[in-house]
Structures are given as C-alpha cells and as structure tokens.
Amino acid sequence: MALTERIASGDDLRTWQGSFPLEHLYTVGVAGERVLRELKDNGRLLGTRCPTCQVTYAPARLYCERCLARLTEWVPIALEGTLASYTVVHQDIDGNPLDPPVVVGLIALADATGHFVHRLGEVDGRPPQLGMAVEAVLKPAPERTGSIEDIRYFRPKG
C-alpha cells in the first residue's frame, strides 16, 4: 500500500511481527542543566527573561518562543504559585495500582510565564482547590541530586 492510498477497511492494514531494539538517552540541554544545578546547589529555580518581549520563562530556555530572541538574562523564580489544574493518578507507568493515589498539579508560577507540572502533597485526602496558593517543598540540601525530584512536591501555602 503506497502512502497516497487510503485505507478503506481494517483488512487493508498490515503488521510485521518481531521486536525492534531501541535505546534512549534523554539530556536536559544547556538551560536545563543550569536550572537543575541551581536547584541542587542553592534550592532555587531559574528562569530566563526575554529582552524584547519582557516575558520570563520558567523553567529557563535559551530562546524566546514568541520572538526567537536569544535569552541571556537569568533570573531567580519563586518556588510558589497558584494551582491551575490537577489530576489524581491511580496507576503507575506500568499499570500497577498506586496506594495511595498521587495528586499531580499544574502550577502557574508566581514570577514567570508558564506552568510547572509536579506532585501535590499535604492535601490530606481532600480535593485541591483551583486557584489556591502553593509552595514547593525541597529535599534537604545533602539529599539533592540535580533532578526535578529535588522538589518533593508542592503544598498548600499558609
């Protein structure tokens, strides 16, 4: 079947049995490495500010997605914001049940354009409230490894 042919029914589909060896190595890139080092060493999140648009991106990136300007101004970002959305995860990546389920939030960071996805904690079994103020809970400095997991979770602020 050529790429330009349309599939009229499921009988027209073809499969090949077998396996395909695949390896994958994810790297965080230049900006991501600087952000994770700062988180590990100083317990701070870094963003970058566009000199043209005045937009602050967090986590940091090297180019503005609006005007494509190179971003060279690095700024600290408060590890707090407001809860924009959330979901409750009942299964792990392999389909195994999680007990207890994990609450994952979409956090609008206070000092930046953009959102941050991370676990929510200390919600004590009650549904999180959209718009509530949240703050990050970091691992103690000796336990940090330079991973996004150095932020244990975000909790309700106050």
C-alpha positions in Angstrom: 0.0 0.0 0.0 1.5 3.3 -1.0 1.5 6.4 1.2 -1.1 8.1 -1.1 -3.6 5.2 -0.9 -6.5 5.5 1.5 -7.3 2.7 3.9 -10.9 1.6 3.2 -11.1 -1.1 5.9 -9.2 -2.6 8.7 -8.4 -5.6 6.5 -6.2 -3.4 4.4 -3.8 -2.8 7.4 -0.6 -4.7 7.6 1.7 -5.5 10.5 5.1 -7.0 10.9 5.8 -9.3 13.9 9.0 -9.1 15.8 11.0 -6.8 18.0 12.9 -3.6 17.4 15.8 -2.9 19.8 15.8 0.7 20.9 17.8 2.7 23.4 17.1 6.2 24.5 19.1 8.8 26.5 17.4 12.0 27.5 19.6 15.0 28.1 18.2 18.2 29.7 20.3 20.5 27.4 22.3 23.6 28.3 19.4 25.6 30.0 18.1 22.5 31.8 21.5 21.7 33.2 21.9 25.2 34.6 18.4 25.1 36.2 19.0 21.7 37.8 22.4 22.7 39.1 20.9 25.8 40.7 18.1 23.7 42.2 20.6 21.2 43.7 23.2 23.7 44.9 21.1 26.6 46.1 17.5 25.4 46.3 16.3 27.9 43.7 14.6 27.7 40.3 16.0 29.8 37.5 14.1 31.4 34.6 15.2 33.4 31.6 13.8 36.8 30.6 13.3 38.0 27.0 14.9 41.4 26.5 12.4 42.1 23.6 9.1 40.7 24.9 9.8 41.0 28.7 8.4 37.5 29.1 10.1 35.4 31.9 10.2 31.7 31.1 10.5 29.1 33.8 11.9 26.6 33.7 14.6 28.6 31.7 15.1 28.2 28.0 17.7 29.6 25.6 15.3 31.2 23.0 12.1 33.2 23.3 9.2 31.2 21.8 7.4 34.4 20.9 10.1 36.4 19.0 13.0 33.9 18.9 15.4 36.2 20.7 18.4 34.6 22.4 17.7 34.6 26.2 20.8 35.6 28.3 19.2 37.2 31.4 18.9 34.5 34.1 16.5 35.4 37.0 15.5 33.5 40.2 11.9 32.3 40.2 10.0 31.9 43.4 9.1 28.2 44.0 5.5 29.1 44.6 2.4 29.9 42.5 -1.3 29.0 42.1 -2.9 25.7 41.3 -4.3 26.0 37.7 -5.4 22.3 37.4 -4.8 18.9 38.8 -5.4 15.2 38.3 -5.4 12.2 40.5 -3.2 9.3 39.3 -4.3 5.9 40.3 -1.9 3.7 38.3 1.9 3.8 37.8 3.5 3.8 34.3 3.2 0.0 34.1 -0.5 0.0 35.0 0.0 -1.1 38.6 -2.3 0.4 41.2 -0.9 3.2 43.3 -1.8 3.1 47.0 -2.3 5.9 47.9 -3.0 7.6 44.5 -0.8 10.5 43.6 -2.1 14.0 43.0 -0.4 15.9 40.2 -0.8 19.6 39.8 -0.3 22.2 37.1 1.2 25.2 38.9 1.2 28.7 37.5 4.5 30.1 38.8 4.3 33.4 40.5 7.3 35.1 38.8 7.0 33.6 35.3 5.0 32.9 32.2 4.3 29.2 32.1 3.3 26.4 34.2 5.1 23.7 36.1 3.8 20.1 36.5 4.6 18.4 39.7 3.2 16.3 42.6 1.0 17.9 45.2 1.4 16.9 48.8 -0.1 17.7 52.2 -3.6 17.9 50.7 -4.7 15.4 53.4 -7.2 13.5 51.2 -9.3 16.5 50.4 -9.6 17.8 46.8 -7.3 20.6 46.0 -8.9 23.9 45.2 -8.1 25.6 41.8 -6.5 28.9 42.4 -5.1 28.0 45.8 -1.6 29.3 46.6 1.0 26.5 46.7 4.7 26.4 47.6 7.5 23.9 46.9 8.9 21.5 49.5 12.5 20.7 48.7 14.6 17.8 49.8 17.3 18.7 52.4 20.4 20.1 50.6 22.6 17.0 51.3 19.9 14.8 49.6 19.6 16.8 46.4 21.0 15.2 43.2 20.3 17.8 40.5 16.9 16.3 39.5 13.4 17.7 39.3 12.8 15.2 42.1 14.8 17.6 44.4 11.4 19.3 44.7 9.5 16.7 46.7 6.1 18.3 46.0 4.1 21.5 46.1 1.8 22.0 49.1 -0.9 24.5 50.0 0.7 27.7 51.2 -0.1 29.2 54.5 
